[in-house]
């Protein structure tokens, strides 16, 4: 993003991270929200949330050196504040277009698995490469593009994050910890508009989608 904090970029005049939190805060089954941020910016984000959500408590905690460590710190903070809730959803702050329908689908599926993720079928042909050489073509029927939020039993995912930290294992998402330690992961089809802001052009796309939705 060229050094810009994407979480504060405006979506129709509202910071991206604030947009991301809105669907969670209006979800009736929600308990406590914890947001992990740069340790030097805890006060800044605390004031931001107090301004946009004056009637709701959002706990801001210092994150770590990478995403997985930040999740662990947030889970620990949640355990301290909420007394270890039964379930937890873990979400990327840069994915603002989530819905209550997705939350309910994840909750419903969790009764059958240790964790559940939203994912999309792969539409394009996928090639495996080695440098500049194409090695082979993957079977896209068995592949999925993974999104967040991902949902887990709280005590289970906290223990797995603690174990992964002890073993210096870094997964690409939270569900990969369940895969590593032999636990089951289910999936539901995620919404195609559940996009993640990664490059500057993504903000333009999300603003366009949001303005169309408003009209």
N, C-alpha and C positions, 0 to 999 in steps of 0.2 A: 504493500500500500504506500510505498514511498515515504515511510516514516510517519504517516498520519495514523492516528488512533481511529480505526474504523468503527469502534463501538460508539463513538460520539458523533459520527457523520449523520447529517439530518435525513430523515425519511419523512417527506411532507412536513418539514419543520420540527420534527420530534427526533431526538437522538435514537440511533439504531438500537442501543441496548434497552432503552425505555420501551420502544416498540416490542422488543422481544419479550419483555417481562409482562406486558399487558394481558396476553391470553392466560398466563399462569395465574395472575392475581385475580382474574375473574372466574377461575375454575372452582366450583363449590367444594371439591374434595381436597383442595390444596391446604397444606399446613404451613410450615416455615419455609421461606426462601433464603438461600445463602448464595451470595455472589463472591467469587474469588477474583481479586484484581491485583494489579501491580502493588507490591507492598508500600511503595512511596505515594500511592494515590488512594488509599483507603478513605481518608477524610474527604477527598474530592468527590468520590462516588457516593459516599454516605450523604453528602449535601445534595447531590443530584437526585437521589431517590427520595429524599425528604421533600424536595421541591415538587417532584412530579407525582408522588404518592404520599401525601401528607397523612393519610388515614391508615396506612399500612406499614408494618415493620418489615424491613428488608435488612438482613444481617450481611454486612460487608466484611470479608475477611481477607487477609493477605495471602496471595497466591505464592507459588513456588517458582522453580527455575524452568519448568516445562508444564505442559497441560496436565499430565498425569499427577504430578506432585500437587498442583493446584487443586485438582479434584480431591485428593487425599486430605488436604488441609480443610477444604470445604466440608467434607464428610465428618471430619473430627469436630469442626465447629458446630455442625448440625447435631451431632451426638451430644455435645455439651449443652447446647441451647434447648433442643427439643426432646432430650431424653431418649434418643434412639427410636425414631419413628419406624413403622413396619415396612414402608416402601419409600423409594426415592426415585425421582426422575433426574437424569443428568443431561444437561443441554448446552449447546454452543451459544454463546451470547450473540453471535453474528448470524443466527437463523431466526428472523423475526416472524415468518409466516407459518406459525403453527396454529393448531385449532383444538378445541375441546373434543371434537370428533376423534382426532388422533390420540389424544390423552385417554379417552375411554377405550379405544381399540387396544392400546398398550396394556391398560389395566386388566381388561378382560382376558387377554392372552397370557398374562403372568401366572395365572392359576395352573398352567400346563408346563411352564418352563421356569428355570432359575433367573432368566433375564429375557427381555424382549426388546427388539430394535425395529425401527421403521426402515424400509428399504424399497428401492425401485428396481424393476426389471431393466436389464441392459438392452438398449435398442440398437446400438451400433456393434459392428464386428470388433472383437477384441483380439489384438495380436500380442504375443509375448516376444520381447526383443532382447538382444544381447548387443549393446552398443548401437551401431548403425545397421545391424543385421536383424531381420525378422526371423524368429525361431519357429513359431507355429501359431496356429489359430486356436483360441480358447472356446470352449462350449459356453456360449453366453446364456443358454437356458439354465445353467447351474450357477450363474453369477448374479450378484445384486449390488447396486449402489447404495451405500449405507448412509443414513441420516441420524439425527438426534431429534427429540429426546430419546434416551434409552432408559428403560425402567428395570429396577432390580429390588429384591428384598434387601432392606437396608443393612442389616448386620452382616449378611453374606458379602455384599460388594465392599463394605468397609474392611472386612477381614482380608479379602482378596487384594485390595489396594495396599494394605499393610504388608502382606506377604510379598507382593511384587516389589515394593520398596526395599524390603530386606534383601531380596534376590537381585536388585538392580535390573529388573525386567521392565522394559517400556513397551506397552502395546500401542497400536494405532488408534484404538478406541477402548471404551470401558468393557464392551462385550468380549474383546480379545482376552481379557483376564479370565473370564469364565471358560473360554475355549482352552486356554493354557492349562487350567487346573481341573479340567474334566467335567465341567458343569454344562448344563443345557442352555441353549440360546434359541429362542423362537423369533419369528419376524412377522410383521404386518406390512401391508403395502402403504408406503408413505405418500403424502401428497406431492405431486410434481412441482408445486410452487414452493415447497419447503427448501428454499435456496439458501446457500451460505455465502456471505460476502467474503471474497478472497482477493479480488483485484478491483481497482477503482471503477471499472465499467459495470461491476455488479450493482453498485449503488444506483447508477442511472437506470438499470433494468428494474430494480426493486421500486424506485420512485415511480417509474412508468406503470408498473403493475398496481401499485397502491393508488395512484390517481385514477386508473381505470376502475378499480374496485369501488372507489368513492363515488364515481359517476354512475 
